[in-house]
Amino acid sequence: MATSSLYRRSLPSPPAVDFSSPEGKKIFNEALQTGTMEGFFRLISYFQTQSEPAYCGLASLAVVLNALSIDPGRKWKGPWRWFDESMLECCESLEVVKEKGISFGKLVCLAQCSGAKVEAFCTSQSTIDDFRQFVVTCSVSDNCHMISSYDRGVFKQTGSGHFSPIGGYNAERDMVLILDVARFMYPPHWVPLQLLWEAMDTIVKSTWKRRGFMLISRPHKEPGLLYTLSCKDESWISIAKYLKEDVPRLVSSQHVDSVEKILSVVFKSLPSHFNQFIRWVAEIRITENANQHLSAEEKSRLNIKKMVLKEVRETELFKYISKFFSSVGYEVNLTYLAAKACCQGAGILSGCSSKEYYCHEICLKCAKGPGEVEGTVVTGVVGRDGSEQNVNLLVPSTQTDCECGPEANYPAGNDVFTVLLLALPTQTWSGIKHQALMHEMKQLISIASLPTILQEEVLHLQRQLQLLKRCQENREEEDFAAPAY
C-alpha cells in the first residue's frame, strides 16, 4: 500500500521566525552588529541536512565537528578525511540510530570519542541564566559550538525530540537561532531563548530523563591515537559493568598472592564479547585509491601509532600480560584483527553494515617512504552480495631483536589488554588483601610513570570509560562535565 508523501512543513510563526524572512534577516543583522553571530559562519559553512529521519543527532554532531576542523584521522571517501553521519557509530550502531535515534548521553559519548572536548548539561543540572551565558560564549566565538536537545512540540512544530546546532544569539530580543538539520521539514529559525529552555526542560519518555545541551570545542591535543572503546552493541553494558564492578570484587574476594594470579582471575572471567569493546584505530582505504607510498600525513600518523605501540610494549605490565597470555595459549593475532577492521572499513566507505561483509585473502606488505620502511599495509579482499573489492589497512608495527633476527610486532590482544588495565581507576585494585601486592599492582598501572604520548592515550580511554558509565540509563543524570575519575 502506497504512503502519501510530504514536501516540507509550514513553520509555525509565532513562536518561530523564519531565518530568511524580512524579520529573520533583521534579527540576524542586529545580532551581527553586537558580535553574537561569530560562530554562525563556521557552522553555516559546514551545515548539512540529516540523511535519515532519525539522524538529527548524528547530523548535528557532524556539522559541529567539521566546523571545528577536527580531523577524524580516517578517510571518508576517496582521499578525503571528513566527518559524515556514516562514520559516527562508535557508541551506537547506525541500524539502531536509524530506527530509534540516539540518546542525549550517547551523543555526548560519541562527540568525545570523535575527538572533541565536551561539556554537557541536562536542564536539571543547570539554570536558564547559565544556559544563556553558555549561548553567549558560543555565539561570540567560532571555537565552541552548542547542540541543543529539545521537544519540537513546544514550538508547535511536528514531531517531538530533536537535536540541532545553535547558530547565534540576539541579546536585545533574547532569541536564539536554531540551525534545524531536518531542512526537509523546517528552515533555520529564530525562537525566544526562554521557549527553547522550556523545550529542553521536557522529559524523554524512553528514559524519563530531561533533555539538555552540550558545548563542543576542540581539545588541546588530539586523543585516541591507537586505541578506542566501542559500544556499538548492547554487550558493552555488561563489559563496562565487569570492569567497573566485578573486577574490584574479584581481586578482593579471591585469594590472590601474585600479579599472575590477578591476571588469571581477571582474564578468566572476561565477558565473551570483550574483544569487541576495545579496538585499535587503523586507517582504511580502497586499494584502487591507495598510492604505493604513504603520504606525509599518513606517515606522521602511523609513526605516532608506532610510538604508542612501542611504549605499551615497554611497560612492565605488558611483560606480565604477555607471559600470562603465552601460558594460557591466548592470542588475537593481526590476521583476525585485520579481517574485522577491513569489514568495518568497507562498511563505513559504502554506508552499509559491516555485518554484511566477509573478508578473505589477507596479505601483509611493507609500506615504504623515501628509502625506508614506514609501516605495514594489510590488504584484504572484502565481499558482499556477490561483489568483492580490495581494502587496504595501514597498520603500525615495531621491531624487536631475537635470535632469528629482527621480528615485527603488530597490535594484538596482549597490548590491547594492557592498555585497558592501565585505563582502569587505581581504586580497582584497592581491595587486594596483600599490601605489598597491592602496592606492586598500583605501580604497574601508574599513569604518572608513563611516557607522555602513552599517558595521553590512557587518559583518553579513562574519559571514554567514564562517559560510557554515564551513558547507562541510570547514570544519565550525572554531571557530564565532571572530570573523569
C-alpha positions in Angstrom: 0.0 0.0 0.0 1.5 3.3 -1.1 2.0 6.0 1.6 1.4 9.7 1.0 4.4 12.0 0.6 5.2 15.3 2.1 7.1 18.4 0.9 8.3 20.3 3.9 6.1 21.8 6.6 4.9 25.3 7.2 6.9 26.8 10.1 4.5 27.8 12.9 5.1 31.5 13.4 4.8 32.7 16.1 6.7 31.5 18.1 9.4 30.9 15.5 10.7 33.4 13.0 12.0 32.1 9.6 15.7 32.9 9.2 15.2 34.0 5.6 12.1 36.2 6.3 12.4 40.0 6.4 12.0 39.9 10.2 14.5 37.0 10.4 17.1 39.0 8.4 16.6 42.0 10.7 17.1 39.9 13.8 20.3 38.5 12.2 21.7 41.9 11.3 21.1 43.2 14.9 22.9 40.2 16.3 25.7 40.6 13.8 26.3 44.2 14.9 26.6 43.2 18.5 29.1 40.4 17.8 27.0 37.4 18.8 27.0 35.7 15.4 30.7 34.7 15.2 30.0 31.0 15.5 27.4 31.2 12.7 29.7 31.5 9.8 31.7 28.3 10.6 28.5 26.3 11.2 26.8 27.5 8.1 29.9 26.7 6.0 29.5 23.0 7.0 25.7 22.9 7.5 24.0 19.7 6.2 20.6 18.1 6.1 20.3 14.8 8.1 20.3 11.9 5.7 17.8 9.8 7.7 14.6 10.9 9.6 16.2 9.8 12.9 19.8 11.1 12.2 19.3 14.6 13.7 21.9 13.9 16.4 24.4 12.5 14.0 24.0 15.3 11.5 24.2 17.9 14.2 27.4 16.4 15.5 28.9 16.0 12.0 28.3 19.7 11.3 29.9 20.8 14.6 33.0 18.5 14.2 33.6 19.7 10.7 33.1 23.3 11.7 35.7 22.9 14.4 38.1 21.4 11.9 38.6 18.2 14.0 40.4 15.7 11.9 38.7 12.2 12.1 42.0 10.6 11.3 40.4 8.2 8.8 39.2 8.5 5.3 35.5 9.2 4.3 35.6 8.7 0.6 38.4 8.8 -1.9 41.4 10.5 -0.3 39.3 12.8 1.9 39.1 12.7 5.7 35.8 14.2 6.7 33.1 13.6 9.3 29.9 12.1 7.8 27.0 10.6 9.6 28.0 7.1 8.4 31.3 7.4 10.4 29.6 8.2 13.7 28.8 4.8 15.1 31.3 4.0 17.9 28.6 4.5 20.6 25.5 3.2 18.9 25.1 1.1 15.7 23.7 3.0 12.7 21.0 0.5 12.4 19.7 1.3 15.9 20.0 5.1 15.4 18.2 4.8 12.1 15.3 3.1 13.8 15.2 4.8 17.2 17.5 7.8 17.1 20.3 8.4 19.6 20.0 9.4 23.3 21.5 12.6 24.7 24.1 10.6 26.8 25.3 8.5 23.8 25.6 11.6 21.6 27.8 13.1 24.3 29.9 9.9 24.3 30.1 9.9 20.5 31.3 13.5 20.5 34.0 12.6 23.0 35.0 9.5 21.1 35.3 11.6 17.9 38.0 13.7 19.4 36.0 16.7 20.7 36.1 18.3 24.2 32.5 18.2 25.5 30.6 19.8 28.4 27.0 18.6 28.6 24.2 19.5 30.9 20.6 18.3 31.4 18.3 21.1 32.4 18.1 19.6 35.9 21.8 20.3 36.2 21.7 23.9 35.0 19.6 27.1 35.1 18.2 29.3 32.3 20.7 32.0 33.3 23.6 29.6 33.0 22.2 28.4 29.6 22.0 32.0 28.4 25.6 32.6 29.3 26.7 29.4 27.5 24.8 30.6 24.4 26.6 33.9 24.5 30.0 32.2 25.0 29.5 30.0 21.9 28.0 32.9 19.9 30.9 35.3 20.3 33.5 32.7 19.3 34.0 30.2 16.4 36.0 27.8 18.7 32.9 26.5 20.6 29.5 25.4 19.3 26.3 24.2 21.0 23.9 21.4 20.2 20.5 21.5 21.8 18.2 18.6 22.6 14.6 19.8 22.7 11.0 18.9 22.1 9.6 20.4 18.9 6.1 20.3 20.3 6.8 23.4 22.5 7.3 25.4 19.2 4.0 24.0 17.8 6.1 22.0 15.3 5.5 18.5 14.0 7.4 15.8 15.9 8.9 15.5 19.3 12.5 15.0 20.4 15.1 16.7 18.1 18.8 17.8 18.0 20.1 20.8 16.2 23.1 23.2 16.5 22.6 26.7 17.9 23.8 29.2 15.3 23.7 32.6 17.1 22.0 34.8 19.6 20.3 38.2 19.6 20.8 39.6 23.1 18.4 42.5 22.8 15.5 40.3 21.8 16.8 37.3 23.8 16.4 35.0 20.8 18.5 32.1 19.5 19.0 30.8 16.0 18.2 27.1 15.6 20.0 25.6 12.5 17.5 22.8 12.0 19.3 19.9 10.4 15.9 18.5 9.3 15.7 21.0 6.4 13.3 18.8 4.6 10.8 19.9 7.3 11.7 23.3 8.6 14.2 26.0 7.6 16.6 27.6 10.2 14.6 29.8 12.5 14.8 32.2 15.5 13.0 31.3 18.8 12.9 33.0 22.2 15.6 31.7 24.5 13.0 31.2 27.2 10.9 29.0 25.0 14.0 26.9 23.9 14.8 26.4 27.6 11.2 25.1 28.1 11.5 22.8 25.1 14.7 21.4 26.6 13.2 21.1 30.1 11.0 18.2 29.0 11.1 14.5 29.7 12.3 11.9 27.3 9.7 9.2 27.6 12.1 6.3 26.8 14.5 7.2 29.6 12.4 9.5 31.9 15.3 11.9 31.9 15.3 15.6 31.0 16.8 16.9 27.8 19.6 19.5 27.7 22.5 21.0 25.7 26.2 20.3 25.1 29.1 22.6 24.4 31.6 21.2 21.9 35.1 22.5 21.3 38.5 21.4 20.0 40.7 19.6 22.6 44.2 20.9 23.2 45.6 17.7 21.8 44.2 15.0 19.5 43.1 11.9 21.6 42.7 8.3 20.6 45.8 7.8 18.5 45.8 4.0 18.5 43.1 2.7 20.9 39.4 3.4 21.3 36.4 1.9 23.1 33.3 0.8 21.2 29.8 0.4 22.5 28.1 -0.3 19.2 26.1 -3.2 20.6 24.5 -3.8 24.0 27.3 -6.2 25.1 29.3 -3.1 26.1 27.0 -2.6 29.1 27.9 -6.0 30.6 31.6 -5.4 29.8 31.6 -1.9 31.4 29.9 -3.4 34.5 32.5 -6.1 34.6 35.4 -3.6 34.5 33.9 -1.1 37.0 32.2 -3.5 39.5 33.2 -7.1 39.0 37.0 -6.7 38.7 37.4 -4.9 42.1 35.2 -7.5 43.7 37.1 -10.4 42.1 40.5 -9.2 43.2 39.3 -8.6 46.7 37.4 -11.8 47.2 39.8 -14.2 45.6 43.0 -15.4 47.2 45.4 -13.5 45.0 49.0 -13.5 46.1 50.8 -12.5 42.8 50.4 -10.4 39.7 50.0 -13.5 37.7 47.1 -14.6 39.9 45.4 -11.2 39.5 45.7 -11.5 35.7 44.3 -15.1 35.8 41.3 -14.0 37.9 40.5 -11.0 35.7 41.1 -12.7 32.4 39.2 -16.0 33.1 36.0 -14.1 34.0 36.0 -11.8 30.9 32.7 -11.5 29.1 32.6 -13.3 25.8 32.4 -10.2 23.6 35.3 -8.5 25.4 37.5 -8.2 22.2 34.8 -6.0 20.6 34.9 -3.5 23.4 38.4 -2.0 22.9 39.8 -1.7 19.5 42.9 -0.2 17.8 42.3 2.7 15.4 43.5 2.0 11.8 43.2 3.8 8.5 41.2 2.1 5.8 41.4 2.8 2.1 40.1 1.2 -1.1 43.1 -0.3 -2.8 42.4 1.4 -6.1 42.6 4.8 -4.4 45.8 3.9 -2.5 49.2 5.1 -3.5 52.0 2.5 -3.1 53.8 5.1 -0.9 52.5 6.7 2.2 51.7 10.4 2.2 53.5 12.7 4.6 50.3 12.9 6.8 49.8 9.1 6.7 53.5 8.6 7.7 53.1 11.1 10.5 50.0 9.5 12.0 51.4 6.0 11.5 54.7 6.9 13.2 52.8 8.2 16.3 50.8 5.0 16.4 54.1 3.1 16.2 55.4 5.1 19.1 52.3 4.4 21.2 52.6 0.6 20.4 56.3 0.7 21.3 55.7 2.4 24.6 52.9 0.0 25.5 55.2 -2.9 24.9 57.9 -1.4 27.0 55.7 -1.3 30.2 56.3 -3.8 32.9 52.5 -4.6 32.9 52.8 -5.7 29.2 55.6 -8.1 30.1 53.4 -9.7 32.7 50.4 -9.9 30.4 52.4 -11.4 27.5 53.8 -14.1 29.7 50.4 -14.9 31.1 48.8 -15.0 27.6 51.5 -17.3 26.4 50.9 -19.6 29.4 47.2 -20.0 28.6 47.7 -20.1 24.8 45.6 -17.0 24.2 46.2 -14.9 21.0 44.2 -12.4 19.0 46.5 -12.1 16.0 46.9 -9.5 13.3 45.0 -11.6 10.7 41.9 -11.8 12.8 42.0 -8.1 13.8 42.7 -7.0 10.2 39.8 -9.0 8.8 37.4 -7.4 11.3 38.8 -3.9 10.5 38.6 -4.4 6.8 35.0 -5.3 7.0 34.3 -2.4 9.3 36.1 -0.1 6.9 34.2 -1.4 3.9 31.0 -0.8 5.7 32.0 2.8 6.5 33.0 3.5 2.9 29.8 2.0 1.5 27.4 3.2 4.2 26.3 -0.4 4.8 26.5 -2.6 7.9 29.9 -4.2 8.5 28.0 -7.4 9.4 27.0 -7.8 5.8 30.7 -8.2 4.7 33.1 -11.1 4.8 36.9 -10.9 4.4 39.5 -13.3 3.0 42.9 -13.4 1.4 44.6 -11.3 4.0 48.1 -10.2 2.7 50.8 -8.2 4.5 53.0 -5.8 2.6 55.6 -3.2 3.5 54.6 0.5 3.1 57.6 2.5 2.1 58.6 6.1 2.3 61.7 7.6 0.8 64.3 4.9 1.3 62.9 3.3 4.4 60.1 1.0 5.6 57.4 3.1 7.3 54.8 0.5 8.3 52.7 -2.4 7.1 49.8 -2.4 4.7 47.3 -5.3 5.2 45.3 -6.0 2.1 42.0 -7.9 2.4 39.5 -9.0 -0.2 36.1 -7.9 1.2 32.9 -9.2 -0.3 29.2 -8.5 -0.1 26.2 -9.7 -2.2 28.5 -11.5 -4.7 30.8 -8.5 -5.3 34.3 -8.1 -4.0 36.8 -5.3 -3.5 40.3 -4.9 -2.2 40.7 -2.9 1.0 43.9 -1.6 2.5 44.6 -1.3 6.2 47.5 0.8 7.4 49.0 -1.0 10.5 51.6 0.3 12.9 54.4 -2.1 13.7 57.5 -2.2 15.9 60.6 -4.4 15.7 62.3 -6.4 18.4 65.6 -8.3 18.1 65.6 -12.0 18.7 67.9 -14.9 17.9 66.5 -15.3 14.4 66.9 -11.5 13.6 64.5 -8.5 13.7 60.9 -9.5 14.4 57.9 -7.3 13.5 55.3 -6.7 16.2 51.8 -5.7 15.4 48.8 -4.6 17.6 47.5 -7.8 19.3 45.5 -9.0 22.2 48.2 -8.5 24.8 48.8 -4.8 24.1 45.1 -4.1 23.9 44.5 -5.8 27.3 47.5 -3.9 28.8 46.1 -0.5 27.8 42.7 -1.3 29.1 44.1 -2.3 32.5 46.1 0.9 32.6 42.9 2.8 32.0 41.1 1.4 35.0 40.9 3.7 38.0 43.5 3.0 40.8 40.8 2.1 43.3 40.1 -1.0 41.2 43.0 -2.7 43.0 42.4 -1.3 46.5 40.7 -4.4 47.7 43.8 -6.6 47.2 44.4 -8.1 50.6 48.2 -8.4 50.4 49.5 -4.9 50.9 52.8 -5.5 49.1 51.0 -6.9 46.1 48.5 -4.0 46.0 51.5 -1.6 46.1 53.2 -3.5 43.2 50.0 -3.5 41.2 49.4 0.2 41.6 53.0 0.8 40.5 52.4 -1.3 37.4 49.3 0.7 36.4 50.6 4.1 37.5 49.8 6.7 34.8 52.4 9.2 36.2 55.3 6.9 35.3 54.1 6.5 31.6 55.7 8.4 28.7 53.7 11.5 27.7 52.1 10.1 24.5 51.0 6.8 26.1 49.8 8.8 29.1 47.5 10.8 26.9 46.3 7.7 25.2 45.4 6.1 28.6 43.7 9.3 29.8 41.6 9.3 26.7 40.4 5.8 27.4 39.7 6.7 31.0 37.4 9.6 29.8 35.7 7.2 27.5 35.1 4.7 30.3 33.6 7.4 32.4 31.3 8.6 29.6 30.2 5.0 28.9 29.3 4.6 32.6 27.2 7.8 32.3 25.5 6.5 29.2 23.8 3.8 31.1 20.2 4.7 31.7 20.5 5.1 35.5 23.6 7.4 35.1 22.4 10.0 32.5 21.5 12.5 35.3 25.2 12.6 36.3 27.2 15.8 35.7 28.6 15.1 32.2 31.1 17.9 32.6 32.7 16.4 35.7 36.2 15.2 35.2 36.9 11.5 34.6 38.0 9.8 37.8 
